[in-house]
């Protein structure tokens, strides 16, 4: 899980649960994978699951928020099933400078940076800038 583009991460940082639901409802999806690219972005909201102090995404908190919304009637059971994560653990979400520093310390060098190609770009234009692909090459000692 990466929060590599600070400007785009800031777009989701203060998003409320209600705003997140509105964004998710705009996607014409039938299964969880249809929503996954946007869910990854939305999980960087401090109000939903992200802790900026720890740079951690708390998946359990995301699921608990969805469960409350379902129980209060704000989302349907089907929406809950499509948007719920199948795991409840915490994910590190490093900033780009941290990622680069750790890669260099582990004897890797950045060989290429480009936007991710494929479905994430083609189907979800509003999340295109959030996704970046970093290719690291191991430098033999």
Secondary structure as GFF3:
##gff-version 3
##sequence-region A 1 141
A	DSSP	alpha_helix	6	13	.	.	.	ID=ss1
A	DSSP	alpha_helix	17	25	.	.	.	ID=ss2
A	DSSP	alpha_helix	32	42	.	.	.	ID=ss3
A	DSSP	beta_strand	50	51	.	.	.	ID=ss4
A	DSSP	beta_strand	56	58	.	.	.	ID=ss5
A	DSSP	alpha_helix	59	71	.	.	.	ID=ss6
A	DSSP	alpha_helix	77	83	.	.	.	ID=ss7
A	DSSP	beta_strand	90	92	.	.	.	ID=ss8
A	DSSP	alpha_helix	96	105	.	.	.	ID=ss9
A	DSSP	beta_strand	108	115	.	.	.	ID=ss10
A	DSSP	alpha_helix	119	123	.	.	.	ID=ss11
A	DSSP	three_ten_helix	125	127	.	.	.	ID=ss12
A	DSSP	beta_strand	132	138	.	.	.	ID=ss13
###
